[in-house]
């Protein structure tokens, strides 16, 4: 299996930014995309609070 370079992944901060921009523009994201972006953004919040 080929590993995917890290540069192709979205950071938690990028996920948060997408969510903020979508909300500001009044856009509804597809359910699965919304769920995953929130999960990634929340993962960063947990890391920040732990250390």
MODELLER restraints for C-alpha pairs under 7 A, 6 or more apart:
rsr = mdl.restraints
at = mdl.atoms
rsr.add(forms.Gaussian(group=physical.xy_distance, feature=features.Distance(at['CA:12:A'], at['CA:40:A']), mean=5.25, stdev=0.5))
rsr.add(forms.Gaussian(group=physical.xy_distance, feature=features.Distance(at['CA:12:A'], at['CA:41:A']), mean=4.48, stdev=0.5))
rsr.add(forms.Gaussian(group=physical.xy_distance, feature=features.Distance(at['CA:12:A'], at['CA:44:A']), mean=5.52, stdev=0.5))
rsr.add(forms.Gaussian(group=physical.xy_distance, feature=features.Distance(at['CA:13:A'], at['CA:41:A']), mean=6.51, stdev=0.5))
rsr.add(forms.Gaussian(group=physical.xy_distance, feature=features.Distance(at['CA:15:A'], at['CA:37:A']), mean=5.13, stdev=0.5))
rsr.add(forms.Gaussian(group=physical.xy_distance, feature=features.Distance(at['CA:15:A'], at['CA:40:A']), mean=6.58, stdev=0.5))
rsr.add(forms.Gaussian(group=physical.xy_distance, feature=features.Distance(at['CA:15:A'], at['CA:41:A']), mean=5.68, stdev=0.5))
rsr.add(forms.Gaussian(group=physical.xy_distance, feature=features.Distance(at['CA:16:A'], at['CA:41:A']), mean=5.34, stdev=0.5))
rsr.add(forms.Gaussian(group=physical.xy_distance, feature=features.Distance(at['CA:22:A'], at['CA:28:A']), mean=6.91, stdev=0.5))
